[in-house]
């Protein structure tokens, strides 16, 4: 059996949650944050004005958005893949995948975000 290789085996950490405002400010009914649940910022879930401002000031911080949890996760994968990883660890054997790590410093959020994704072995996953 020769199944297509997915872009990522997993992104860790990741928290997928419904958007309090159903996508009014974020653009998606579901949100995927590259964070542990206890570190997800409260901004997108605050009052109307606060949530609107949070999304307007987000910039290029990768938060996946979609009409379902799967689509939000896929959007997060695309957003992270479009960024230059801080570190890439190549596979140790032909049975393992590589690991990419992103470190994001966001002044508007006032916190340091970090996410890792294991890229599957595929030619375009080798990175730059």
C-alpha positions in Angstrom: 0.0 0.0 0.0 1.4 3.4 -1.0 -0.5 6.1 0.8 0.2 9.8 0.2 2.5 11.3 2.8 0.9 14.0 4.9 2.6 17.3 5.3 2.9 16.9 9.0 2.5 14.0 11.4 1.7 16.4 14.2 2.1 19.9 15.5 2.9 20.2 19.2 1.7 21.9 21.1 -1.6 22.8 19.6 -4.9 23.9 21.0 -8.0 23.8 18.9 -11.1 25.6 20.2 -14.3 27.2 18.8 -14.1 30.9 18.2 -16.3 32.7 20.7 -17.6 35.0 17.9 -18.0 32.3 15.3 -15.4 33.9 13.0 -16.7 37.4 13.0 -13.3 38.9 13.9 -11.0 35.9 13.2 -12.4 34.7 9.9 -13.0 31.1 11.1 -15.5 29.3 13.4 -12.6 27.2 14.8 -9.2 28.4 15.9 -5.9 26.4 16.2 -3.2 28.0 18.4 0.4 26.6 18.4 0.2 26.7 22.2 -0.7 24.6 25.2 -4.2 25.2 26.4 -3.1 27.1 29.5 -1.1 29.6 27.4 -3.7 30.5 24.9 -4.2 34.3 25.1 -7.6 35.6 26.3 -7.8 38.3 23.8 -9.8 36.5 21.1 -12.3 35.4 23.7 -12.7 38.7 25.5 -15.4 41.4 24.9 -16.3 42.5 21.4 -14.0 45.5 21.3 -11.0 43.6 22.9 -11.4 40.6 20.5 -11.7 42.9 17.5 -8.5 44.7 18.5 -6.7 41.5 19.2 -7.3 40.1 15.8 -6.6 43.5 14.1 -3.1 43.6 15.9 -2.3 39.9 15.4 0.0 40.5 12.4 1.7 37.4 11.2 1.4 35.3 14.3 0.3 31.9 13.1 -3.2 31.1 14.4 -5.1 28.6 12.3 -8.7 29.5 11.3 -11.3 27.3 9.7 -14.9 26.2 9.5 -14.1 22.9 11.3 -11.3 21.8 13.7 -9.6 19.9 10.8 -9.6 23.0 8.6 -8.2 25.2 11.5 -5.4 22.7 12.0 -4.7 22.6 8.3 -4.6 26.4 8.2 -2.2 26.5 11.1 0.0 24.0 9.3 0.1 26.2 6.2 0.8 29.3 8.2 3.7 27.6 10.0 5.1 26.1 6.8 5.1 29.5 5.2 7.4 30.8 7.9 11.1 30.1 8.2 11.6 27.6 11.1 14.1 28.6 13.8 15.5 25.1 13.8 15.3 22.0 11.6 16.4 18.6 12.8 16.9 16.1 10.1 15.6 12.5 10.4 17.9 10.1 12.3 16.8 7.1 10.1 14.7 6.4 7.0 11.9 5.4 9.4 11.6 8.8 11.1 10.7 12.3 10.0 12.4 15.6 10.5 11.4 18.1 13.2 10.9 21.8 12.6 10.7 24.3 15.4 9.4 27.9 15.3 10.0 30.5 18.0 7.8 33.6 17.7 8.2 36.8 19.7 5.1 38.9 19.6 5.1 42.3 21.2 1.4 42.8 20.7 0.6 39.6 22.6 3.4 40.2 25.1 4.4 36.6 25.2 6.8 34.2 23.5 5.2 31.5 21.5 6.9 28.3 20.5 5.6 25.5 18.2 7.1 22.4 16.8 6.0 20.2 13.9 7.3 16.9 12.7 7.5 17.1 9.0 7.0 13.8 7.2 9.7 12.6 4.9 8.9 14.2 1.6 11.1 16.1 -0.9 9.4 19.5 -0.3 9.7 19.1 3.5 13.4 19.5 3.4 13.1 23.2 3.9 15.2 26.0 2.4 
